[in-house]
């Protein structure tokens, strides 16, 4: 092919270039990083005397991925102690069948 048949455009990305769009659904937990890099934990976890309750699956689902995995601490923004409490609560809730062990299709 000659150069006249194949027009070149600057708008096309080169092979291997990743294009990422900022979308509202790209952050399933609603936890966005600030410019300073700090994590923002959910507001309800900042209340005085807050503890996770294994009998409240709706609250625990907030910290699970769509596949049923527990979200890591660096993503959730919880303290180390809260993350351990969350893990125990999710495991107890799974054991009594309030939460699934795996993703439900």
C-alpha positions in Angstrom: 0.0 0.0 0.0 1.1 3.5 -0.7 1.1 6.4 1.8 -1.8 8.0 0.0 -4.1 5.0 0.6 -3.5 4.8 4.3 -4.1 8.2 6.0 -2.4 8.7 9.3 -4.1 10.5 12.2 -2.7 11.8 15.4 -5.9 11.0 17.3 -5.4 7.2 17.2 -3.4 5.8 20.1 -0.3 3.7 19.4 -0.5 0.0 20.1 -0.2 -0.8 23.8 -1.4 2.6 25.0 -4.0 2.3 27.7 -6.8 4.9 27.6 -8.6 5.4 30.9 -11.8 7.4 31.2 -12.9 8.9 34.5 -16.3 7.4 35.2 -18.5 7.6 38.2 -18.9 3.8 38.3 -15.1 3.2 38.2 -15.0 3.6 42.0 -17.5 1.0 43.3 -16.9 1.9 47.0 -17.2 5.6 46.5 -13.8 6.1 48.1 -11.7 8.5 46.0 -8.1 9.4 46.7 -7.5 13.1 47.5 -4.7 14.9 45.9 -2.5 14.4 48.9 -2.9 10.6 48.5 -4.8 10.1 51.7 -7.6 7.5 51.9 -11.0 8.5 52.9 -12.8 5.9 55.0 -16.6 5.8 55.0 -18.2 8.4 57.3 -20.2 5.8 59.4 -16.9 4.1 60.4 -15.6 7.3 62.0 -18.4 7.4 64.7 -17.3 7.0 68.3 -17.6 3.3 69.4 -18.3 2.0 65.9 -18.0 -1.8 65.5 -19.0 -4.1 62.7 -22.0 -6.3 63.3 -22.0 -9.7 61.6 -25.8 -9.7 61.7 -26.0 -6.7 59.4 -25.1 -8.0 55.9 -26.1 -4.7 54.1 -23.3 -2.9 56.0 -20.8 -5.6 55.3 -21.6 -5.8 51.6 -20.2 -2.2 51.3 -16.8 -3.7 51.9 -17.1 -6.7 49.5 -16.3 -6.8 45.8 -18.8 -7.9 43.3 -17.2 -11.3 43.4 -17.5 -11.6 47.2 -14.0 -10.8 48.3 -13.2 -8.5 51.2 -11.8 -5.2 50.0 -8.2 -4.6 51.1 -7.4 -1.9 53.7 -5.6 0.3 51.2 -8.8 0.6 49.2 -11.4 0.7 52.0 -9.5 3.3 54.1 -10.2 1.5 57.4 -7.8 1.4 60.2 -5.9 -1.9 60.9 -8.2 -2.6 63.9 -11.3 -1.9 61.9 -10.1 -4.1 59.0 -9.6 -7.0 61.4 -13.0 -6.5 62.9 -14.5 -6.4 59.4 -12.8 -9.7 58.4 -14.1 -11.5 61.5 -17.6 -10.1 61.0 -17.7 -11.1 57.3 -16.4 -14.6 58.1 -19.0 -15.0 60.8 -21.7 -13.7 58.5 -20.7 -16.2 55.8 -20.7 -19.0 58.2 -24.3 -18.5 59.2 -25.3 -17.9 55.5 -26.1 -14.2 55.6 -23.3 -13.5 53.0 -22.2 -15.8 50.2 -18.7 -17.2 50.1 -18.5 -16.6 46.3 -20.2 -14.5 43.7 -23.8 -15.3 42.9 -24.6 -15.5 39.2 
